[in-house]
Every structure is written in C-alpha cells, then in structure tokens.
C-alpha cells in the first residue's frame, strides 16, 4: 500500500468518526449516512459505535411488506373485536431516531419510494389511508455491494448528506474511536448549532463549488453548509470558518462529484474583476455587497452614532471563504474511477446494480419475487390474495352484518386482491473481439482477462457470456452463451491473432446471437473491442472503402434492433472511424489506449449498469 493510499484510508475512517458525532447532534438536518461496507469487523465496529450513542434506531428488513412498513389494519384484532384496530408501522416507530436499512441496495423500488416520501413529508400514511402518524427520522443505509456496483437507489442517496466508503479499511483502522457526546455536551452543541447561520458569501462559495464539481442537486450544498455548522458547533465556535466549510465540502460534495473542476478558479476571477471597474467612471454601477466582502463601508456608516446599538454590534465586513480551499477539500474525496465514468457519461448514476444484476423486468401471476397485492378480480391466471382480501373487507364487517342474509364474513367484489410477482430475465454479455493484426497481442490478452473477470462476477447471478472473434475473412463464435468459467478459459486460450479486420462480419454475428438470445427471453448487450479500422467487407473481400460502408450498414441495423452496446476503442489514439461507428450503433464510446483487464472489466460493469437503467 502506498503512503498516499494509507493516508486516504486514515482520512476515510476519521470522517466516519466525525459522521457519528454529526448523527448524534443533528441527524435529521443531515438526512443520514450512506455507508458502503462489506459485512465484516469494520462495519460492525462502526455500528457498535453508533449503538453506543444511544440514538434510537429501527431496523427495516430488505423484504418488508407495505403493511409492516407503513402500518395498517391489525386483521386479527379487528376481526376479534369487530372494530378497526390499527398497528404502527416501522416508519412511525423510527420517529425521532434512525431508520437502519441493512442490504439497502436490494430494497424494492416501492419500499424506497415510501421511505423517501415519509422523510420528505415528516409523516406516514398507513396502508389504506386510515391513519396519519409523524415520522421524522434519519436514515443509515448499509450498502454491501462489491466492486464498482452502486446499488442504492438515487432517490435515497440524494437525501443522505454523508457518503462513507470504508470498503478499503481494515480492522487496525478501527482502533481510533471517538467518544460519544455526553448529554451536557450535546445540549451545549445544540444551542450553538441553533445560533449558527452561514453568511451570504459562504452560501455563494459552497454553491459555486457544487456547480464546479457537477453536483446539481440543491440538497447537496445545503447539507454541506449544515455539516459545516455541525463542525463549528462541536468545536464551540459561534461562526463558520474556512476549515468548517472545507469539511462540509469534503464530506458532502466530494463523493458526489460528477466532473473534474477545470473551471473551478474562474468564479473567483470573475468576481475579482468587477471590484475594480466601478472606479473607472461615475456612471458605473457599484458591485453588490456580497461580491465585495473587503470593500470599506460608506462614510455615513462609519459613524457609530448614526446606528442603533443592535446595528452597531453587527460586523461591517464579512470575509468570503477561499474558493480554492473549498475546492481542494472536495477534491480530496473524489469517488474512484471518476475519469472512466465521465467518459461513459454516467458518473452521476447511483442507481445501477452492476453486471448481471437484472435483465428486463416482467410481470407474472405465478412465479418470481412477490410484489404488493393489488385490487383486482382473480382470473386469467391471476390468483386471489386471501389475506389482502380479508384486510380490505375487515373494516366493513359491522356495516355488512346489518344487511339481510349476511354470513360470518361478508365479502364483496371490491374487496378482491390478486397476487403479483416480478421476474427478471437473465442477461448475456456478447463480446466481439478484434483479433486482427491491428489489435496488438497484449491488448488481446487483456481482453481475454477482462472476459474471465466478468464471467466470474456474473456467475453468481446466473448470467452468461458469449465471445465472438473476427479476423482474416470472417467472424467466428468462439464461445456460445455459457456460464461455465472453465469452458470460457478453454475457448479463449486458443484465440489466435492476425489477419484482416472483417468488422461487418463481427457485427453481423453479434446481431444474430442477440436476436437468438432475445427470442429465448434473455437480455443481450454487446461489447465491441476494436479500433474500428475495417479492411475486409462483409463478403470477405479486401478493400477499406467497401469494408467501412458494410460496417456502417450493420451498425445501423444494430441500432434499429434496440439492443444496448458499448464500444471500447483499443487504438493507441482515439480513432475517428471507431467514434463514427459507435454513433451509428447508438453505443457508448470509451477510448482505452492502455488496455488493462481490471479496468476494462470495471468499465463494462459501469456501462452495463447504465444501459440497463436507461
């Protein structure tokens, strides 16, 4: 481990300790914490420290149903007593404390929507709308995703102020632990926090930093300012200084960055120029007060006798924070592989699940993951959901028993609910490898390694990989769609290199495989690894002009099919021909002059996740 990496991991754990104090002081103002950590001693140590703060928490199972989450009718009690009896949901139980979400990356979309709505409104509507209960809470989302997977839904990550990634830390880092705040310390810090207010120049500087980093959510700079106020309150200060603002930018804005701040110093330069312009002539308008923090006050304001005592106590000069300091603090916590994600155009996507996590979603009445029941009549393959039907009919039993001919349980057509299931079709990555002479042997070997890494990752999800190599005069299917890692290694070991580049034949073979996979209920995705310099036509005849025309034609057919694709340009310099073919295919383009198996696998994972969420 390099000294830089060791220093980074030390800073990560220190930020995790500061997050514990921030949660103890102002959990609802910060929204909560997104903790990315595998199941192990590091996460257990952090959770043990969280429990030591004595903040009440409610754990939400990953497969919780709507009735348990939101609350609703207690069916047994309602039928027993003949009156409506409500049960409190988990969101209402978390009022005033923390909502702990283990395996948050696997939460269903409907559950995430309920949690986000309750946190925004501060109340929760019970299932069926029979009751409204307060639910003001902060969220601690535990994300166990591996590698570059970011499984937590974006509607949750946007509401969580603090993002922590301790996947690289070890047990030795956990020796440094802060003591939780005592009741007296928390009371004093809360009093100071209520008095702290950021100045207008500080708000402008934080918003400019967020804009320079490509953070467009309005919640982010507000949470960064709130985190700065928390730091100042913990230190017992009455005002925010640059160090507090830098901590807020590092912990809130840095992990959210979606672009590199090439133009970060420009706002400061743009503000410095207008300050000198008003002296050029009498007709020039003075700059606004917040843009000239060091400007002296007017002459009539320098006499303290012209003001009331309250006004005299207010500071006449407000120093604007240094934008370069805020930017440097935010850059210290940029997410890993940001450059690769920027080239793919998906740095801001946090909702993806990783390769093989899901194919196309379908609805089924017989099999799959259970969904919440919905009102409807059984029939055409739909089955009656007995408990949901009784739950809908229970509040109306007293009224229906007064009707003639009523039995012990009176059901009506409007009470019927049917079962629903969600299925995910398997996915398949189709690798089309350029094995011609223009593809260096080293790049071809790294491509083989990337295929093996991706196959290892997708094996647990029961997805498949297909490999097509094109060289000489035609394309060849080296590996039919399979999940066997041994079979893949055997097929890739014998992949030769050299000869022409029949790019059109490779696209044609990939399209044939994709259509066959679609008919079998599998979601295909193509990954092209080529420099795009075709010199063999679809008929197997040499000639660059005809070969390029055939490749463009088959690229258009791939685009018309609606399948997803990623083009990895393996040339030493980005090729214009490869970019044109990628546009014609509707594929994401990524140049990779220095091919590495690990990096290629990570790029394919990110691209596959992005394309599935598009």
C-alpha positions as CSV (number, residue, x, y, z in Angstrom):
1,X,0.0,0.0,0.0
2,X,1.4,3.4,-1.0
3,X,1.6,6.2,1.6
4,X,-1.0,8.2,-0.3
5,X,-3.4,5.3,-0.1
6,X,-2.8,4.8,3.6
7,X,-3.4,8.5,4.2
8,X,-6.6,8.4,2.3
9,X,-7.9,5.4,4.3
10,X,-7.0,7.1,7.5
11,X,-8.9,10.2,6.4
12,X,-11.9,8.0,5.5
13,X,-12.1,6.5,9.0
14,X,-11.7,9.9,10.6
15,X,-14.6,11.1,8.5
16,X,-16.6,8.1,9.6
17,X,-15.9,9.0,13.2
18,X,-17.0,12.6,12.6
19,X,-20.2,11.3,11.0
20,X,-21.1,9.5,14.2
21,X,-20.8,12.8,16.1
22,X,-22.8,14.6,13.4
23,X,-25.6,11.9,13.6
24,X,-25.7,12.3,17.4
25,X,-26.0,16.1,17.1
26,X,-28.2,16.7,14.1
27,X,-29.4,13.5,12.4
28,X,-32.5,14.9,10.7
29,X,-30.7,18.0,9.4
30,X,-28.2,15.9,7.6
31,X,-30.6,13.3,6.3
32,X,-28.5,10.3,7.3
33,X,-25.5,8.3,6.1
34,X,-24.9,6.1,3.1
35,X,-22.3,3.6,4.4
36,X,-20.7,1.4,1.8
37,X,-19.0,-1.5,3.6
38,X,-18.9,-5.3,3.4
39,X,-20.2,-7.5,6.1
40,X,-17.2,-7.6,8.5
41,X,-15.4,-6.2,11.5
42,X,-15.0,-2.7,10.1
43,X,-18.7,-2.2,9.6
44,X,-19.5,-4.0,12.9
45,X,-17.2,-1.6,14.8
46,X,-18.8,1.5,13.2
47,X,-22.3,0.1,14.0
48,X,-21.2,-0.6,17.6
49,X,-20.1,3.0,18.0
50,X,-23.4,4.1,16.6
51,X,-25.3,2.0,19.1
52,X,-23.1,3.5,21.9
53,X,-24.5,6.9,21.1
54,X,-27.9,5.7,22.4
55,X,-29.8,7.0,19.4
56,X,-33.0,5.0,19.0
57,X,-33.0,3.0,15.8
58,X,-35.4,0.8,13.9
59,X,-34.2,-1.9,11.6
60,X,-36.1,-2.5,8.3
61,X,-35.8,-5.9,6.7
62,X,-34.9,-5.9,3.0
63,X,-38.2,-7.7,2.0
64,X,-40.5,-5.8,4.3
65,X,-44.1,-5.5,3.1
66,X,-46.1,-2.3,2.9
67,X,-48.3,-3.1,5.9
68,X,-45.3,-3.6,8.2
69,X,-43.5,-0.6,6.8
70,X,-46.4,1.9,6.8
71,X,-48.7,0.4,9.4
72,X,-52.3,-0.6,8.7
73,X,-55.1,-2.7,10.0
74,X,-54.4,-5.4,12.5
75,X,-56.5,-8.0,10.9
76,X,-56.6,-10.4,13.9
77,X,-57.6,-7.7,16.4
78,X,-60.1,-6.2,14.0
79,X,-61.9,-9.5,13.4
80,X,-61.8,-10.3,17.1
81,X,-63.2,-7.1,18.5
82,X,-65.4,-6.1,15.5
83,X,-63.9,-2.7,15.2
84,X,-61.0,-1.1,13.3
85,X,-57.7,-1.7,15.1
86,X,-54.5,0.0,13.7
87,X,-50.9,-1.3,14.0
88,X,-47.9,1.1,14.0
89,X,-45.5,0.7,11.1
90,X,-41.7,0.8,11.2
91,X,-41.5,4.3,9.8
92,X,-43.7,5.7,12.5
93,X,-41.7,3.7,15.1
94,X,-38.5,5.4,13.9
95,X,-39.9,8.9,14.7
96,X,-37.2,11.0,16.3
97,X,-34.4,8.4,15.7
98,X,-32.7,6.5,13.0
99,X,-34.0,4.1,10.3
100,X,-31.5,1.4,9.8
101,X,-31.6,-0.2,6.3
102,X,-29.4,-3.4,6.0
103,X,-28.7,-4.5,2.5
104,X,-30.2,-1.2,1.3
105,X,-29.0,-1.9,-2.3
106,X,-31.6,-4.7,-2.5
107,X,-34.6,-2.6,-1.4
108,X,-37.5,-2.8,-3.8
109,X,-38.4,0.4,-5.7
110,X,-41.8,0.7,-4.0
111,X,-40.2,0.4,-0.5
112,X,-37.6,3.1,-1.4
113,X,-40.4,5.4,-2.6
114,X,-42.4,5.0,0.7
115,X,-39.2,5.8,2.8
116,X,-38.3,8.8,0.7
117,X,-41.8,10.2,0.8
118,X,-42.1,9.8,4.6
119,X,-38.7,11.5,5.1
120,X,-39.7,14.5,3.0
121,X,-43.2,15.0,4.5
122,X,-42.3,14.1,8.1
123,X,-45.5,11.9,8.3
124,X,-46.5,8.5,7.1
125,X,-49.9,7.5,5.8
126,X,-50.8,4.0,6.9
127,X,-51.8,1.3,4.3
128,X,-55.2,2.1,3.1
129,X,-55.0,5.7,4.4
130,X,-56.8,5.1,7.7
131,X,-54.3,7.0,9.8
132,X,-51.5,9.6,9.6
133,X,-48.6,9.4,12.1
134,X,-45.5,11.5,12.5
135,X,-42.3,10.1,11.1
136,X,-39.3,12.4,11.3
137,X,-36.1,10.2,11.1
138,X,-32.7,10.0,9.6
139,X,-31.5,7.0,7.5
140,X,-28.5,4.8,7.9
141,X,-28.3,2.9,4.6
142,X,-25.9,-0.1,4.7
143,X,-24.7,-0.9,1.2
144,X,-22.9,-4.3,0.8
145,X,-22.3,-4.0,-2.9
146,X,-18.9,-5.1,-4.2
147,X,-16.6,-3.7,-6.8
148,X,-18.0,-0.8,-8.7
149,X,-21.6,-1.7,-8.1
150,X,-23.7,1.2,-6.7
151,X,-26.9,-0.5,-5.8
152,X,-28.6,2.1,-3.5
153,X,-31.3,4.0,-5.3
154,X,-30.6,7.6,-6.3
155,X,-33.7,8.9,-4.6
156,X,-32.2,7.8,-1.3
157,X,-28.6,8.8,-1.9
158,X,-29.8,12.3,-2.8
159,X,-31.4,12.6,0.6
160,X,-28.5,11.3,2.6
161,X,-26.0,14.0,3.4
162,X,-23.0,11.9,4.3
163,X,-21.5,9.3,2.0
164,X,-18.9,6.9,3.5
165,X,-17.0,4.2,1.7
166,X,-14.9,2.1,4.2
167,X,-14.5,-1.0,2.0
168,X,-10.8,-0.4,1.8
169,X,-10.3,-0.1,5.6
170,X,-9.1,-2.9,7.8
171,X,-9.6,-3.8,11.5
172,X,-6.5,-1.9,12.6
173,X,-8.1,1.4,11.5
174,X,-10.9,0.9,13.9
175,X,-8.6,1.3,16.9
176,X,-9.1,5.1,16.7
177,X,-12.6,5.7,18.0
178,X,-14.2,8.9,19.3
179,X,-16.2,9.0,22.5
180,X,-19.9,9.8,22.0
181,X,-21.2,13.1,23.2
182,X,-22.4,13.3,26.8
183,X,-25.9,14.8,27.4
184,X,-24.4,18.1,28.6
185,X,-22.0,18.3,25.5
186,X,-24.9,17.5,23.2
187,X,-27.1,20.2,24.8
188,X,-24.4,22.8,24.6
189,X,-23.6,21.9,21.0
190,X,-27.3,22.1,20.0
191,X,-27.6,25.5,21.5
192,X,-24.6,26.7,19.4
193,X,-25.9,24.9,16.3
194,X,-29.2,26.8,16.6
195,X,-27.4,30.1,16.6
196,X,-25.1,29.4,13.7
197,X,-26.1,30.8,10.3
198,X,-23.9,30.8,7.2
199,X,-23.3,34.2,5.6
200,X,-24.3,35.0,2.1
201,X,-20.7,34.8,0.7
202,X,-20.3,31.4,2.3
203,X,-23.5,30.2,0.7
204,X,-22.4,31.5,-2.7
205,X,-19.0,29.9,-2.3
206,X,-20.5,26.5,-1.4
207,X,-22.9,26.6,-4.3
208,X,-20.1,27.6,-6.8
209,X,-18.1,24.6,-5.5
210,X,-21.0,22.3,-6.0
211,X,-21.6,23.6,-9.5
212,X,-17.9,23.3,-10.5
213,X,-18.0,19.6,-9.4
214,X,-21.1,18.9,-11.4
215,X,-23.3,18.5,-8.3
216,X,-26.7,19.8,-9.4
217,X,-28.9,18.7,-6.5
218,X,-30.0,21.6,-4.3
219,X,-29.9,19.4,-1.3
220,X,-26.1,18.9,-1.5
221,X,-24.9,22.5,-0.8
222,X,-27.5,22.9,1.9
223,X,-26.3,19.7,3.6
224,X,-22.7,20.8,3.1
225,X,-23.4,24.0,4.9
226,X,-25.3,22.1,7.6
227,X,-22.3,19.8,8.1
228,X,-20.0,22.9,8.4
229,X,-22.3,24.3,11.1
230,X,-22.2,21.0,12.9
231,X,-18.4,21.0,12.9
232,X,-18.4,24.6,14.2
233,X,-20.9,23.7,17.0
234,X,-18.8,20.7,18.0
235,X,-15.8,22.9,18.4
236,X,-17.8,25.5,20.3
237,X,-17.4,28.3,17.7
238,X,-20.0,31.0,17.1
239,X,-19.1,31.5,13.4
240,X,-18.2,29.3,10.4
241,X,-14.6,29.4,9.3
242,X,-12.9,28.1,6.2
243,X,-12.0,24.8,8.0
244,X,-15.6,24.1,8.7
245,X,-16.7,24.8,5.2
246,X,-13.9,22.7,3.9
247,X,-15.0,19.8,6.0
248,X,-18.6,20.2,4.7
249,X,-17.4,20.3,1.1
250,X,-15.1,17.2,1.6
251,X,-17.7,15.0,3.2
252,X,-20.8,16.1,1.2
253,X,-19.7,17.5,-2.2
254,X,-16.6,15.4,-2.9
255,X,-18.2,12.0,-3.0
256,X,-21.0,13.4,-5.2
257,X,-18.6,14.9,-7.9
258,X,-19.6,14.0,-11.4
259,X,-16.9,16.0,-13.3
260,X,-13.5,17.5,-12.8
261,X,-13.4,21.2,-11.8
262,X,-11.3,22.5,-14.7
263,X,-13.0,25.8,-14.4
264,X,-13.1,25.9,-10.6
265,X,-10.9,29.1,-10.1
266,X,-13.0,31.0,-12.7
267,X,-15.8,32.2,-10.4
268,X,-13.2,33.8,-8.1
269,X,-11.5,35.6,-11.0
270,X,-14.9,36.7,-12.4
271,X,-15.7,38.3,-9.0
272,X,-12.4,40.0,-8.7
273,X,-12.7,41.9,-12.0
274,X,-15.9,43.9,-11.3
275,X,-14.5,45.1,-8.0
276,X,-12.0,47.4,-9.8
277,X,-14.4,48.5,-12.6
278,X,-16.6,51.0,-10.6
279,X,-13.6,53.3,-10.1
280,X,-13.3,53.9,-13.8
281,X,-16.2,56.3,-14.1
282,X,-19.1,57.9,-12.3
283,X,-21.8,56.1,-14.3
284,X,-20.5,52.6,-13.4
285,X,-22.8,50.7,-11.0
286,X,-21.3,49.5,-7.8
287,X,-21.0,45.8,-7.3
288,X,-23.4,44.1,-4.9
289,X,-22.3,43.9,-1.3
290,X,-21.9,40.2,-1.2
291,X,-19.4,40.3,-4.1
292,X,-17.2,42.9,-2.4
293,X,-16.5,41.5,1.1
294,X,-13.3,43.5,1.6
295,X,-14.8,46.8,0.5
296,X,-14.9,49.6,3.1
297,X,-18.3,50.7,4.3
298,X,-19.7,54.1,3.2
299,X,-18.7,57.2,5.1
300,X,-22.1,57.7,6.7
301,X,-21.9,54.2,8.0
302,X,-18.6,54.7,9.7
303,X,-20.0,56.9,12.5
304,X,-21.4,54.5,15.2
305,X,-23.7,57.3,16.5
306,X,-25.8,57.1,13.3
307,X,-26.9,53.5,14.1
308,X,-28.8,51.8,16.8
309,X,-27.0,49.6,19.4
310,X,-28.1,46.4,17.7
311,X,-26.8,47.6,14.4
312,X,-23.5,48.6,15.9
313,X,-22.9,45.1,17.1
314,X,-23.2,43.6,13.7
315,X,-19.9,43.2,11.8
316,X,-19.5,45.6,8.9
317,X,-17.1,43.3,7.0
318,X,-17.8,39.8,6.0
319,X,-14.9,37.8,4.6
320,X,-15.7,35.5,1.8
321,X,-14.3,32.0,2.0
322,X,-11.5,31.0,-0.2
323,X,-13.0,29.1,-3.1
324,X,-9.7,27.3,-3.8
325,X,-9.7,25.9,-0.2
326,X,-13.2,24.5,-0.6
327,X,-12.3,23.0,-4.0
328,X,-9.2,21.4,-2.6
329,X,-11.1,19.9,0.3
330,X,-13.8,18.5,-2.1
331,X,-11.1,17.1,-4.4
332,X,-9.6,15.1,-1.5
333,X,-12.7,12.8,-1.5
334,X,-13.5,12.3,-5.2
335,X,-15.0,8.9,-6.0
336,X,-12.7,6.3,-7.5
337,X,-12.7,5.7,-11.3
338,X,-14.3,9.1,-11.8
339,X,-12.4,9.7,-15.1
340,X,-13.7,6.4,-16.6
341,X,-17.2,7.2,-15.6
342,X,-17.0,10.6,-17.0
343,X,-16.1,9.2,-20.4
344,X,-19.1,6.9,-20.2
345,X,-21.3,9.8,-19.2
346,X,-22.7,8.1,-16.2
347,X,-20.8,9.5,-13.2
348,X,-24.0,10.7,-11.6
349,X,-25.9,7.5,-11.7
350,X,-26.1,5.8,-8.4
351,X,-29.0,3.5,-9.0
352,X,-27.3,0.9,-11.1
353,X,-26.9,-2.7,-9.9
354,X,-23.9,-4.0,-11.7
355,X,-23.4,-6.5,-14.4
356,X,-25.9,-9.3,-14.4
357,X,-27.9,-8.0,-11.5
358,X,-31.1,-7.7,-13.5
359,X,-32.4,-8.1,-17.0
360,X,-35.7,-6.8,-18.4
361,X,-38.4,-6.6,-15.8
362,X,-41.6,-8.6,-16.5
363,X,-44.8,-9.2,-14.6
364,X,-46.1,-12.7,-13.8
365,X,-49.0,-14.2,-11.9
366,X,-47.3,-17.5,-11.0
367,X,-43.6,-17.0,-10.2
368,X,-40.9,-14.5,-9.3
369,X,-40.3,-12.1,-6.5
370,X,-43.6,-11.3,-4.6
371,X,-45.0,-7.8,-5.1
372,X,-47.6,-6.0,-3.1
373,X,-51.1,-7.3,-3.9
374,X,-53.4,-5.0,-5.8
375,X,-57.1,-4.8,-6.2
376,X,-58.5,-6.9,-9.0
377,X,-60.6,-9.9,-9.8
378,X,-59.0,-13.4,-9.9
379,X,-58.9,-15.0,-13.3
380,X,-56.8,-15.2,-16.5
381,X,-54.0,-16.8,-14.4
382,X,-54.3,-14.3,-11.5
383,X,-54.7,-15.8,-8.1
384,X,-56.7,-14.4,-5.2
385,X,-54.6,-13.0,-2.3
386,X,-56.6,-14.1,0.7
387,X,-55.0,-12.0,3.4
388,X,-55.2,-8.8,1.4
389,X,-58.8,-9.5,0.5
390,X,-59.8,-10.1,4.2
391,X,-57.8,-7.0,5.2
392,X,-59.8,-4.9,2.7
393,X,-63.1,-6.4,3.9
394,X,-62.5,-6.2,7.7
395,X,-63.4,-2.5,8.3
396,X,-66.8,-3.0,6.6
397,X,-67.9,-6.1,8.5
398,X,-70.0,-4.3,11.1
399,X,-72.0,-2.4,8.4
400,X,-72.5,-5.5,6.2
401,X,-73.6,-7.7,9.1
402,X,-76.7,-5.5,9.4
403,X,-77.8,-6.5,5.9
404,X,-80.2,-9.5,5.5
405,X,-78.5,-12.8,4.6
406,X,-75.1,-11.8,5.9
407,X,-72.8,-14.5,7.0
408,X,-69.9,-14.5,9.4
409,X,-67.6,-12.9,6.9
410,X,-69.1,-10.8,4.2
411,X,-67.0,-10.3,1.0
412,X,-67.8,-8.1,-2.0
413,X,-66.2,-7.8,-5.4
414,X,-64.4,-4.6,-4.4
415,X,-62.6,-6.5,-1.7
416,X,-60.8,-8.8,-4.0
417,X,-57.0,-8.5,-4.3
418,X,-54.8,-10.6,-6.5
419,X,-51.2,-11.8,-6.2
420,X,-48.4,-10.3,-8.3
421,X,-44.8,-11.4,-8.9
422,X,-41.9,-9.7,-10.6
423,X,-39.4,-11.6,-12.8
424,X,-36.1,-10.6,-14.2
425,X,-34.9,-12.1,-17.4
426,X,-31.3,-13.2,-17.4
427,X,-28.7,-11.1,-19.3
428,X,-25.9,-12.0,-21.6
429,X,-22.8,-10.0,-22.5
430,X,-21.7,-10.5,-26.1
431,X,-18.0,-9.8,-26.5
432,X,-17.0,-9.1,-30.1
433,X,-13.1,-9.1,-30.1
434,X,-11.0,-7.7,-32.8
435,X,-8.4,-10.4,-33.3
436,X,-6.9,-8.9,-36.5
437,X,-3.3,-7.8,-36.9
438,X,-4.1,-4.2,-35.9
439,X,-5.0,-5.5,-32.4
440,X,-1.8,-6.0,-30.5
441,X,-1.3,-9.3,-28.8
442,X,-1.0,-7.6,-25.4
443,X,-4.4,-5.9,-25.8
444,X,-6.0,-9.2,-26.9
445,X,-4.6,-10.9,-23.9
446,X,-6.0,-8.2,-21.6
447,X,-9.4,-8.5,-23.3
448,X,-9.4,-12.3,-22.5
449,X,-8.6,-11.5,-18.9
450,X,-11.5,-9.0,-18.7
451,X,-13.9,-11.6,-20.1
452,X,-12.8,-14.1,-17.4
453,X,-13.2,-11.5,-14.7
454,X,-16.7,-10.5,-15.9
455,X,-17.7,-14.2,-16.1
456,X,-16.6,-14.8,-12.6
457,X,-18.7,-11.8,-11.4
458,X,-21.8,-12.8,-13.3
459,X,-21.6,-16.5,-12.5
460,X,-23.3,-16.0,-9.1
461,X,-26.2,-14.1,-10.8
462,X,-26.7,-17.0,-13.3
463,X,-26.0,-14.8,-16.3
464,X,-24.0,-15.8,-19.3
465,X,-21.2,-14.6,-21.6
466,X,-20.8,-15.0,-25.4
467,X,-17.5,-14.4,-27.2
468,X,-17.2,-13.7,-30.9
469,X,-13.8,-13.1,-32.6
470,X,-13.4,-11.6,-36.0
471,X,-10.2,-11.8,-38.1
472,X,-9.0,-12.7,-41.5
473,X,-12.1,-13.1,-43.7
474,X,-15.0,-13.8,-41.3
475,X,-16.2,-13.9,-37.7
476,X,-16.2,-17.0,-35.5
477,X,-18.3,-17.7,-32.4
478,X,-15.7,-18.9,-30.0
479,X,-18.0,-19.3,-27.0
480,X,-21.7,-19.8,-27.2
481,X,-23.7,-18.2,-24.4
482,X,-22.5,-20.0,-21.3
483,X,-21.9,-19.6,-17.5
484,X,-19.1,-22.1,-17.4
485,X,-15.8,-20.4,-16.5
486,X,-13.8,-23.5,-17.3
487,X,-15.3,-23.6,-20.8
488,X,-14.7,-19.9,-21.3
489,X,-11.0,-20.2,-20.4
490,X,-10.5,-23.1,-22.7
491,X,-12.1,-21.3,-25.6
492,X,-10.2,-18.0,-25.0
493,X,-6.9,-19.8,-24.7
494,X,-6.9,-20.9,-28.3
495,X,-7.8,-17.5,-29.7
496,X,-5.3,-16.7,-32.4
497,X,-4.4,-13.2,-33.7
498,X,-3.5,-11.7,-37.1
499,X,-5.0,-11.1,-40.5
500,X,-7.6,-8.6,-41.7
501,X,-10.4,-6.8,-39.9
502,X,-13.8,-8.1,-41.0
503,X,-15.7,-5.7,-38.8
504,X,-19.0,-6.1,-40.6
505,X,-18.9,-9.8,-40.2
506,X,-18.3,-9.4,-36.5
507,X,-21.4,-7.1,-36.1
508,X,-23.5,-9.5,-38.2
509,X,-22.6,-12.5,-36.0
510,X,-23.3,-10.4,-32.9
511,X,-26.7,-9.4,-34.1
512,X,-27.6,-13.0,-34.9
513,X,-26.6,-14.0,-31.4
514,X,-28.5,-11.1,-29.8
515,X,-31.7,-11.9,-31.7
516,X,-31.5,-15.6,-30.7
517,X,-31.0,-14.6,-27.1
518,X,-34.0,-12.2,-27.2
519,X,-36.2,-15.0,-28.5
520,X,-35.0,-17.2,-25.6
521,X,-36.0,-14.5,-23.1
522,X,-32.5,-13.2,-22.4
523,X,-31.4,-9.5,-22.4
524,X,-28.4,-9.1,-24.7
525,X,-25.7,-6.4,-24.6
526,X,-22.8,-6.1,-27.0
527,X,-19.3,-5.0,-26.0
528,X,-17.1,-4.2,-29.1
529,X,-13.4,-4.2,-28.6
530,X,-11.9,-2.8,-31.8
531,X,-10.1,0.2,-33.2
532,X,-12.8,0.5,-36.0
533,X,-10.3,0.2,-38.9
534,X,-12.2,-2.2,-41.1
535,X,-10.4,-3.5,-44.2
536,X,-12.5,-6.6,-45.1
537,X,-16.0,-6.4,-46.4
538,X,-19.0,-8.5,-45.4
539,X,-18.4,-10.7,-48.4
540,X,-14.8,-11.5,-47.2
541,X,-13.1,-9.3,-49.8
542,X,-10.4,-6.7,-49.1
543,X,-11.0,-3.0,-49.6
544,X,-11.2,-0.3,-46.9
545,X,-14.0,1.8,-48.6
546,X,-16.4,-1.1,-49.0
547,X,-15.5,-2.6,-45.6
548,X,-16.2,0.7,-43.9
549,X,-19.6,1.0,-45.8
550,X,-20.6,-2.5,-44.8
551,X,-19.6,-1.9,-41.1
552,X,-21.7,1.3,-41.1
553,X,-24.7,-0.6,-42.6
554,X,-24.6,-3.3,-40.0
555,X,-24.1,-0.7,-37.2
556,X,-27.3,0.9,-38.4
557,X,-29.1,-2.5,-38.2
558,X,-27.9,-3.0,-34.6
559,X,-29.2,0.5,-33.7
560,X,-32.6,-0.4,-35.3
561,X,-32.8,-3.6,-33.2
562,X,-32.8,-1.5,-30.0
563,X,-30.1,-3.6,-28.2
564,X,-27.6,-2.0,-25.9
565,X,-23.9,-1.7,-26.9
566,X,-20.6,-0.4,-25.6
567,X,-17.6,0.3,-28.0
568,X,-14.1,0.2,-26.4
569,X,-11.6,1.7,-28.7
570,X,-8.3,-0.2,-28.3
571,X,-6.3,2.0,-30.6
572,X,-3.3,3.9,-29.3
573,X,-5.1,7.2,-30.1
574,X,-8.9,7.7,-30.3
575,X,-10.0,6.7,-33.8
576,X,-12.5,8.8,-35.7
577,X,-13.8,5.7,-37.5
578,X,-14.5,3.9,-34.2
579,X,-16.3,7.0,-32.9
580,X,-18.4,7.2,-36.1
581,X,-19.3,3.5,-35.9
582,X,-20.2,3.9,-32.2
583,X,-22.6,6.8,-33.0
584,X,-24.1,4.8,-35.8
585,X,-24.7,1.9,-33.5
586,X,-26.1,4.1,-30.7
587,X,-23.3,2.7,-28.5
588,X,-21.4,4.3,-25.6
589,X,-17.9,5.1,-26.7
590,X,-14.9,4.6,-24.5
591,X,-11.2,5.0,-25.6
592,X,-8.7,2.8,-23.8
593,X,-5.3,3.1,-25.3
594,X,-3.6,1.3,-22.4
595,X,-5.8,-1.8,-22.0
596,X,-5.9,-3.4,-18.6
597,X,-8.1,-6.3,-17.7
598,X,-9.2,-4.9,-14.4
599,X,-10.0,-1.5,-15.8
600,X,-11.8,-3.0,-18.8
601,X,-14.0,-5.2,-16.6
602,X,-14.9,-2.1,-14.4
603,X,-15.8,-0.1,-17.5
604,X,-18.0,-2.8,-18.8
605,X,-19.7,-3.2,-15.4
606,X,-20.5,0.5,-15.2
607,X,-21.7,0.7,-18.8
608,X,-23.9,-2.4,-18.5
609,X,-25.4,-0.9,-15.3
610,X,-26.0,2.4,-17.0
611,X,-27.6,0.9,-20.1
612,X,-30.0,-1.2,-18.1
613,X,-31.2,1.8,-16.2
614,X,-31.7,3.9,-19.3
